[in-house]
């Protein structure tokens, strides 16, 4: 049967490639990390037409709703509030199989903006093919993976192989804004007996990723002319004290926590702003930091508690800050993800991979978060991340996807469907 799939893939590969290039040509980028909205609508309409062309048994849409995100934040500490959802929605397609067993392929339709177009060798939406690669915004992150999951169903159909199990496709919006699309899908009850999140993975199976929390800390001071600095209070100087304190917290985490697939927890101060002029003592300073923490070893609540206590303890030791406590807020967060490697789905994936590549699969963790956490933690589904392309191509100028790797992923996904049915 695998040989039949290979032959059909080779015969129809130009069709499968064109489906992807047509998808990449559609501009679906988010605006302001989703806060200001997104352009997913045209991409979702393209997929709806494709699903109907493939005779999907059911195609449906689900609008993005702030109330669901609020509920998810309350119940799971997951979600990113106050996004603009005008013309933004998820698309779900289902293909019935011989049994009620099911597998889901999950991917996001939105991309990051192209940035400075003059830096691109070809138009970001040209889907230019050269040197065996498709160049274009979203080709790797992650229209290639999503389309590979869809084309896996088409490959089986084109091979006249009846689907042995149900296949569900969840094409979601607003992932680049923190994952709200998959959160809404999972909160609404979408699930399957196994889920593949088709994000790029360098031909490795990703079974874990870090959790993340973005903190904003705001510090007050007293503004005076720098010539009489002693009469004021520099908010920047006070902020530096706090940053030094949280760097010590990071060091303690590095010493205490280890994970077999992931790096140690870490903390990055990525933004700092304050002051108006070199001749003025600054009366305000803020910094923003992202904390990456380990799944099943550390918790969201623990990280918030330890970060907050560290900032407050530092402030209590300072005569000014003690009476002018820093303001701490969280503006984005997502849980960690970890798959039980003893789950039978892992064995199915490993066998299917070996069938295609004639070698064992490497199972790794990723420091970058993705929607795998949602399907594992909220929907409670066995979940793995695997998709064509490299994380090095995500959010970059001249983004590309290797065509051969895209086609291999279609074959692998189809083989997983067949092998999961036998499990």
DADAFEN-V982838 format. One record per residue. N is the residue number from 1. RES is the residue in one letter. SS is DSSP state (@ for helix, = for strand, . for the rest). NEAR is the number of other ideal C-beta (glycine too) atoms within 8 Angstrom. D_LAST is the distance of its C-alpha to the last C-alpha in Angstrom with 1 decimal. Layout:
BEGIN
((N | RES | SS | NEAR | D_LAST) (N | RES | SS | NEAR | D_LAST))
END
This chain:
BEGIN
((1 | X | . | 6 | 16.6) (2 | X | @ | 7 | 16.8) (3 | X | @ | 6 | 20.5) (4 | X | @ | 9 | 21.0) (5 | X | @ | 15 | 19.8) (6 | X | @ | 9 | 22.2) (7 | X | @ | 8 | 25.0) (8 | X | @ | 11 | 24.6) (9 | X | @ | 13 | 24.5) (10 | X | @ | 7 | 27.7) (11 | X | @ | 6 | 29.4) (12 | X | @ | 10 | 28.8) (13 | X | @ | 9 | 28.9) (14 | X | @ | 6 | 32.4) (15 | X | @ | 7 | 31.1) (16 | X | @ | 16 | 28.3) (17 | X | @ | 13 | 30.8) (18 | X | @ | 8 | 33.3) (19 | X | @ | 12 | 31.1) (20 | X | @ | 17 | 30.9) (21 | X | @ | 12 | 34.6) (22 | X | @ | 10 | 35.6) (23 | X | @ | 13 | 33.6) (24 | X | @ | 14 | 35.2) (25 | X | . | 9 | 38.6) (26 | X | . | 10 | 38.3) (27 | X | . | 7 | 39.8) (28 | X | . | 12 | 37.6) (29 | X | = | 13 | 39.0) (30 | X | = | 15 | 39.5) (31 | X | = | 11 | 43.0) (32 | X | . | 7 | 43.8) (33 | X | . | 7 | 40.2) (34 | X | . | 17 | 39.6) (35 | X | . | 10 | 42.5) (36 | X | . | 6 | 44.7) (37 | X | = | 14 | 42.1) (38 | X | = | 15 | 40.0) (39 | X | . | 12 | 40.0) (40 | X | @ | 14 | 36.4) (41 | X | @ | 9 | 37.7) (42 | X | @ | 10 | 38.2) (43 | X | @ | 13 | 34.8) (44 | X | @ | 15 | 33.0) (45 | X | @ | 8 | 35.1) (46 | X | @ | 11 | 34.0) (47 | X | @ | 14 | 30.3) (48 | X | @ | 11 | 31.1) (49 | X | @ | 8 | 32.8) (50 | X | @ | 10 | 29.9) (51 | X | @ | 13 | 27.3) (52 | X | @ | 9 | 29.8) (53 | X | @ | 6 | 30.3) (54 | X | . | 11 | 26.6) (55 | X | . | 5 | 26.7) (56 | X | . | 10 | 24.5) (57 | X | . | 6 | 24.1) (58 | X | = | 7 | 25.6) (59 | X | = | 10 | 27.5) (60 | X | = | 6 | 29.2) (61 | X | = | 10 | 31.2) (62 | X | = | 10 | 31.8) (63 | X | = | 7 | 35.1) (64 | X | . | 14 | 35.4) (65 | X | . | 8 | 37.1) (66 | X | @ | 10 | 39.0) (67 | X | @ | 6 | 38.6) (68 | X | @ | 11 | 34.8) (69 | X | @ | 15 | 35.3) (70 | X | @ | 10 | 38.0) (71 | X | @ | 9 | 35.6) (72 | X | @ | 13 | 32.9) (73 | X | @ | 11 | 35.6) (74 | X | @ | 6 | 36.7) (75 | X | @ | 5 | 33.4) (76 | X | @ | 10 | 31.4) (77 | X | . | 7 | 34.2) (78 | X | . | 14 | 32.4) (79 | X | . | 11 | 34.3) (80 | X | . | 12 | 37.3) (81 | X | . | 8 | 40.1) (82 | X | . | 5 | 42.8) (83 | X | . | 14 | 41.3) (84 | X | . | 10 | 42.7) (85 | X | . | 11 | 40.2) (86 | X | . | 5 | 42.5) (87 | X | . | 6 | 40.4) (88 | X | . | 13 | 37.2) (89 | X | = | 13 | 34.1) (90 | X | = | 14 | 30.3) (91 | X | = | 14 | 28.6) (92 | X | = | 15 | 25.3) (93 | X | = | 13 | 23.7) (94 | X | = | 11 | 20.9) (95 | X | = | 12 | 19.4) (96 | X | . | 6 | 18.0) (97 | X | . | 13 | 15.0) (98 | X | . | 7 | 14.4) (99 | X | . | 8 | 12.4) (100 | X | . | 5 | 13.3) (101 | X | . | 11 | 10.3) (102 | X | = | 12 | 11.9) (103 | X | = | 16 | 12.4) (104 | X | = | 16 | 15.9) (105 | X | = | 16 | 18.2) (106 | X | = | 14 | 21.2) (107 | X | = | 16 | 24.6) (108 | X | = | 14 | 28.3) (109 | X | . | 14 | 31.0) (110 | X | . | 17 | 33.9) (111 | X | = | 11 | 35.4) (112 | X | . | 9 | 38.1) (113 | X | . | 7 | 41.6) (114 | X | . | 9 | 42.7) (115 | X | . | 6 | 45.6) (116 | X | . | 6 | 48.6) (117 | X | @ | 8 | 48.0) (118 | X | @ | 4 | 50.8) (119 | X | @ | 7 | 48.6) (120 | X | . | 10 | 46.0) (121 | X | . | 4 | 46.6) (122 | X | . | 8 | 45.5) (123 | X | . | 7 | 45.2) (124 | X | . | 10 | 42.2) (125 | X | . | 10 | 41.1) (126 | X | . | 9 | 41.9) (127 | X | . | 13 | 38.5) (128 | X | = | 9 | 40.5) (129 | X | = | 9 | 38.8) (130 | X | = | 6 | 40.3) (131 | X | . | 3 | 39.3) (132 | X | . | 6 | 35.7) (133 | X | = | 10 | 35.2) (134 | X | = | 16 | 35.3) (135 | X | = | 14 | 37.9) (136 | X | . | 16 | 38.0) (137 | X | . | 12 | 37.6) (138 | X | . | 13 | 33.9) (139 | X | @ | 17 | 32.6) (140 | X | @ | 14 | 30.7) (141 | X | @ | 14 | 30.8) (142 | X | @ | 14 | 28.7) (143 | X | @ | 14 | 29.1) (144 | X | @ | 17 | 27.5) (145 | X | @ | 15 | 24.2) (146 | X | @ | 15 | 24.3) (147 | X | @ | 13 | 25.3) (148 | X | @ | 15 | 22.6) (149 | X | @ | 15 | 20.0) (150 | X | @ | 16 | 22.0) (151 | X | @ | 12 | 22.6) (152 | X | @ | 16 | 18.9) (153 | X | @ | 15 | 18.9) (154 | X | @ | 10 | 22.2) (155 | X | @ | 16 | 21.1) (156 | X | @ | 14 | 18.4) (157 | X | @ | 10 | 21.2) (158 | X | @ | 8 | 23.8) (159 | X | . | 9 | 21.8) (160 | X | . | 4 | 21.7) (161 | X | . | 10 | 17.9) (162 | X | . | 6 | 17.0) (163 | X | . | 14 | 14.8) (164 | X | . | 11 | 11.5) (165 | X | . | 15 | 11.3) (166 | X | = | 14 | 14.3) (167 | X | = | 15 | 15.5) (168 | X | = | 14 | 18.2) (169 | X | = | 15 | 20.9) (170 | X | = | 14 | 23.2) (171 | X | = | 13 | 26.3) (172 | X | = | 15 | 28.5) (173 | X | . | 15 | 32.1) (174 | X | . | 20 | 34.0) (175 | X | . | 14 | 31.5) (176 | X | . | 12 | 34.3) (177 | X | . | 14 | 36.3) (178 | X | . | 12 | 33.9) (179 | X | . | 16 | 30.8) (180 | X | @ | 16 | 32.2) (181 | X | @ | 15 | 30.2) (182 | X | @ | 15 | 26.7) (183 | X | @ | 15 | 28.4) (184 | X | @ | 15 | 29.8) (185 | X | @ | 14 | 26.4) (186 | X | @ | 13 | 24.7) (187 | X | @ | 10 | 27.7) (188 | X | . | 8 | 27.7) (189 | X | . | 5 | 24.3) (190 | X | . | 11 | 22.1) (191 | X | . | 10 | 18.5) (192 | X | . | 11 | 14.9) (193 | X | . | 9 | 11.5) (194 | X | . | 14 | 11.8) (195 | X | = | 17 | 15.0) (196 | X | = | 15 | 16.3) (197 | X | = | 15 | 20.1) (198 | X | . | 15 | 21.5) (199 | X | . | 14 | 24.5) (200 | X | . | 15 | 25.8) (201 | X | . | 13 | 24.5) (202 | X | . | 7 | 26.2) (203 | X | . | 5 | 23.1) (204 | X | . | 10 | 21.9) (205 | X | = | 15 | 19.1) (206 | X | = | 15 | 21.0) (207 | X | = | 13 | 19.7) (208 | X | = | 13 | 23.0) (209 | X | = | 16 | 26.3) (210 | X | . | 16 | 29.7) (211 | X | = | 17 | 31.1) (212 | X | = | 12 | 34.4) (213 | X | = | 14 | 37.6) (214 | X | = | 12 | 40.6) (215 | X | = | 13 | 43.9) (216 | X | = | 11 | 47.3) (217 | X | = | 14 | 50.4) (218 | X | = | 10 | 53.8) (219 | X | = | 14 | 57.0) (220 | X | = | 9 | 60.6) (221 | X | . | 17 | 63.8) (222 | X | = | 8 | 67.5) (223 | X | . | 8 | 68.8) (224 | X | . | 10 | 72.2) (225 | X | = | 7 | 73.9) (226 | X | @ | 9 | 72.6) (227 | X | @ | 5 | 76.2) (228 | X | @ | 8 | 76.1) (229 | X | @ | 9 | 72.6) (230 | X | @ | 4 | 73.5) (231 | X | @ | 6 | 74.1) (232 | X | . | 12 | 70.6) (233 | X | = | 11 | 67.0) (234 | X | . | 10 | 64.6) (235 | X | @ | 15 | 61.2) (236 | X | @ | 11 | 59.9) (237 | X | @ | 9 | 61.2) (238 | X | @ | 15 | 59.6) (239 | X | @ | 15 | 56.3) (240 | X | @ | 8 | 56.3) (241 | X | @ | 11 | 56.7) (242 | X | @ | 15 | 53.6) (243 | X | @ | 11 | 51.6) (244 | X | @ | 8 | 52.7) (245 | X | @ | 12 | 51.6) (246 | X | @ | 14 | 48.0) (247 | X | @ | 9 | 47.8) (248 | X | @ | 9 | 48.5) (249 | X | @ | 12 | 45.7) (250 | X | @ | 11 | 43.3) (251 | X | @ | 8 | 44.7) (252 | X | @ | 8 | 44.0) (253 | X | @ | 14 | 40.4) (254 | X | @ | 10 | 40.0) (255 | X | @ | 5 | 41.3) (256 | X | @ | 5 | 39.2) (257 | X | . | 10 | 35.7) (258 | X | . | 4 | 33.2) (259 | X | . | 12 | 29.5) (260 | X | . | 4 | 27.4) (261 | X | . | 9 | 26.2) (262 | X | . | 13 | 29.1) (263 | X | . | 7 | 32.8) (264 | X | . | 10 | 35.1) (265 | X | . | 13 | 36.2) (266 | X | = | 10 | 38.9) (267 | X | = | 13 | 41.5) (268 | X | = | 7 | 43.2) (269 | X | = | 10 | 46.4) (270 | X | = | 6 | 46.0) (271 | X | = | 7 | 48.9) (272 | X | = | 10 | 52.4) (273 | X | = | 6 | 55.3) (274 | X | = | 11 | 58.7) (275 | X | . | 9 | 62.4) (276 | X | . | 4 | 64.6) (277 | X | . | 5 | 67.1) (278 | X | . | 4 | 68.0) (279 | X | . | 6 | 71.2) (280 | X | = | 11 | 69.6) (281 | X | . | 13 | 67.9) (282 | X | . | 13 | 64.5) (283 | X | . | 10 | 64.1) (284 | X | = | 11 | 60.4) (285 | X | = | 15 | 57.3) (286 | X | = | 13 | 53.6) (287 | X | = | 13 | 50.6) (288 | X | = | 13 | 46.9) (289 | X | = | 12 | 44.2) (290 | X | = | 11 | 40.5) (291 | X | = | 13 | 38.9) (292 | X | = | 12 | 35.4) (293 | X | = | 14 | 33.9) (294 | X | . | 13 | 30.9) (295 | X | . | 16 | 27.9) (296 | X | . | 5 | 27.5) (297 | X | . | 6 | 30.7) (298 | X | . | 12 | 33.1) (299 | X | . | 5 | 33.4) (300 | X | @ | 11 | 35.0) (301 | X | @ | 7 | 37.6) (302 | X | @ | 8 | 38.4) (303 | X | @ | 13 | 39.0) (304 | X | @ | 10 | 41.2) (305 | X | @ | 8 | 43.1) (306 | X | @ | 9 | 43.8) (307 | X | @ | 14 | 44.7) (308 | X | @ | 9 | 47.0) (309 | X | @ | 8 | 48.6) (310 | X | @ | 12 | 49.3) (311 | X | @ | 14 | 51.0) (312 | X | @ | 10 | 53.0) (313 | X | @ | 9 | 54.0) (314 | X | @ | 12 | 55.3) (315 | X | @ | 12 | 57.2) (316 | X | @ | 8 | 58.7) (317 | X | . | 6 | 60.2) (318 | X | . | 10 | 62.0) (319 | X | . | 5 | 65.2) (320 | X | . | 9 | 64.6) (321 | X | @ | 14 | 60.8) (322 | X | @ | 10 | 61.3) (323 | X | @ | 6 | 63.2) (324 | X | . | 6 | 61.2) (325 | X | . | 8 | 57.6) (326 | X | . | 12 | 55.1) (327 | X | = | 6 | 52.9) (328 | X | = | 10 | 49.1) (329 | X | = | 7 | 46.6) (330 | X | = | 10 | 43.0) (331 | X | = | 7 | 42.4) (332 | X | = | 9 | 38.7) (333 | X | = | 11 | 35.7) (334 | X | = | 10 | 31.9) (335 | X | . | 12 | 29.7) (336 | X | . | 14 | 27.8) (337 | X | = | 15 | 24.1) (338 | X | = | 10 | 21.8) (339 | X | . | 13 | 18.0) (340 | X | . | 7 | 16.8) (341 | X | . | 7 | 15.8) (342 | X | . | 4 | 14.0) (343 | X | . | 8 | 11.5) (344 | X | @ | 6 | 7.8) (345 | X | @ | 11 | 8.3) (346 | X | @ | 16 | 11.1) (347 | X | @ | 8 | 9.4) (348 | X | @ | 13 | 7.4) (349 | X | @ | 13 | 11.0) (350 | X | @ | 12 | 12.8) (351 | X | @ | 9 | 11.2) (352 | X | @ | 12 | 11.9) (353 | X | @ | 12 | 15.3) (354 | X | @ | 11 | 16.1) (355 | X | @ | 9 | 15.6) (356 | X | @ | 10 | 18.1) (357 | X | @ | 9 | 20.5) (358 | X | . | 4 | 20.4) (359 | X | . | 5 | 20.7) (360 | X | . | 6 | 19.0) (361 | X | . | 11 | 18.6) (362 | X | . | 6 | 21.2) (363 | X | = | 11 | 20.2) (364 | X | = | 9 | 23.3) (365 | X | = | 11 | 25.0) (366 | X | = | 14 | 27.4) (367 | X | . | 8 | 30.8) (368 | X | . | 7 | 30.6) (369 | X | . | 12 | 29.1) (370 | X | . | 13 | 27.0) (371 | X | . | 14 | 25.2) (372 | X | @ | 16 | 22.1) (373 | X | @ | 17 | 24.1) (374 | X | @ | 14 | 24.4) (375 | X | @ | 17 | 20.8) (376 | X | @ | 15 | 20.1) (377 | X | @ | 11 | 23.4) (378 | X | . | 12 | 24.3) (379 | X | . | 11 | 21.3) (380 | X | . | 6 | 19.3) (381 | X | . | 12 | 16.1) (382 | X | . | 12 | 13.9) (383 | X | = | 13 | 15.8) (384 | X | = | 16 | 16.6) (385 | X | = | 16 | 19.6) (386 | X | . | 13 | 19.7) (387 | X | . | 15 | 22.1) (388 | X | . | 13 | 24.7) (389 | X | . | 19 | 28.1) (390 | X | . | 8 | 29.7) (391 | X | @ | 10 | 30.9) (392 | X | @ | 5 | 34.3) (393 | X | @ | 13 | 34.6) (394 | X | . | 11 | 34.1) (395 | X | . | 5 | 37.4) (396 | X | . | 7 | 39.4) (397 | X | . | 7 | 42.1) (398 | X | . | 8 | 41.1) (399 | X | . | 16 | 37.4) (400 | X | = | 11 | 35.3) (401 | X | = | 15 | 31.9) (402 | X | = | 10 | 31.3) (403 | X | @ | 11 | 30.4) (404 | X | @ | 7 | 28.4) (405 | X | @ | 11 | 26.2) (406 | X | @ | 18 | 25.8) (407 | X | @ | 12 | 24.8) (408 | X | @ | 11 | 22.4) (409 | X | @ | 15 | 20.6) (410 | X | @ | 14 | 20.4) (411 | X | @ | 14 | 18.7) (412 | X | @ | 12 | 16.3) (413 | X | @ | 13 | 15.3) (414 | X | @ | 13 | 14.9) (415 | X | @ | 13 | 12.6) (416 | X | @ | 14 | 10.5) (417 | X | @ | 16 | 10.3) (418 | X | @ | 12 | 9.3) (419 | X | @ | 12 | 6.6) (420 | X | @ | 14 | 5.2) (421 | X | @ | 12 | 5.6) (422 | X | @ | 6 | 3.8) (423 | X | . | 8 | 0.0))
END
